């Protein structure tokens, strides 16, 4: 295993056998497929992420992690989407 400049351990190309590498590759592919199916079946995820990115780009916070933690904390719209600024006007709340 190699050590990077910041002291963290880097990848070790010889750590896995060819069979293990093939299993890992197949696992990664299956995981991506499962994730894609999940995202396609839950359209609200796209709305939640686009709302988060919109606010992030509008506010351009210095500390992204702190902003994300505050943004994702308790954001409950009285309808379905979870965004306080929606007031029931977004596509998710309108039932599209």
C-alpha positions in Angstrom: 0.0 0.0 0.0 1.3 3.5 -0.9 1.2 6.5 1.4 0.0 9.8 -0.1 1.4 13.2 0.7 -1.2 13.9 3.4 -0.3 10.7 5.2 -3.4 8.7 4.0 -3.0 5.3 2.6 -3.5 5.0 -1.2 -4.7 2.2 -3.3 -2.6 -1.0 -3.6 -3.1 -2.4 -7.1 -1.8 -5.8 -6.1 -4.1 -6.3 -3.1 -6.9 -8.1 -4.9 -6.6 -11.2 -7.0 -8.0 -11.1 -10.6 -11.1 -13.1 -9.4 -11.7 -10.6 -6.6 -11.3 -7.7 -9.0 -13.9 -9.3 -11.3 -16.3 -9.8 -8.4 -15.7 -6.2 -7.3 -16.4 -4.9 -10.8 -19.6 -6.9 -11.0 -20.7 -5.6 -7.6 -20.1 -2.0 -8.7 -22.1 -2.5 -11.9 -25.0 -4.1 -10.0 -24.9 -1.3 -7.4 -25.1 1.4 -10.1 -28.0 -0.4 -11.8 -29.9 -0.7 -8.5 -29.2 3.0 -7.6 -30.4 4.1 -11.1 -33.6 2.0 -10.7 -34.2 3.6 -7.3 -33.7 7.1 -8.5 -36.0 6.5 -11.5 -38.7 5.1 -9.2 -38.4 8.1 -6.8 -38.9 11.3 -8.8 -39.0 13.3 -5.6 -35.3 12.8 -5.1 -34.6 14.9 -8.2 -36.8 17.6 -6.9 -35.2 17.6 -3.5 -31.7 17.7 -5.0 -32.5 20.4 -7.5 -34.0 22.5 -4.7 -30.9 22.0 -2.6 -28.5 22.9 -5.5 -30.7 26.0 -6.4 -30.4 27.4 -2.8 -26.7 26.5 -2.6 -26.0 28.4 -5.9 -28.1 31.4 -4.8 -26.6 31.7 -1.4 -23.0 30.4 -2.2 -22.2 29.5 1.4 -18.5 29.4 2.5 -19.0 26.2 4.4 -20.9 23.8 2.2 -21.1 21.0 4.8 -22.6 23.3 7.4 -25.1 24.7 4.8 -26.1 21.1 3.7 -26.6 20.0 7.3 -28.8 23.0 8.0 -30.7 22.7 4.7 -31.4 19.0 5.2 -32.3 19.3 8.9 -36.0 19.8 9.3 -37.5 21.1 6.2 -41.2 20.2 6.2 -43.6 21.9 3.9 -47.2 21.6 4.9 -47.7 19.5 1.7 -45.3 16.8 0.4 -42.0 18.2 -0.9 -40.4 19.4 2.4 -39.4 22.8 1.2 -40.7 25.7 3.3 -40.6 28.1 0.4 -42.9 25.9 -1.8 -46.2 26.7 -0.2 -47.7 23.8 -2.2 -46.8 25.2 -5.5 -44.1 22.8 -6.7 -44.7 19.8 -9.0 -44.4 17.3 -6.2 -47.1 19.0 -4.1 -49.3 19.4 -7.1 -49.2 15.6 -7.8 -47.3 15.5 -11.1 
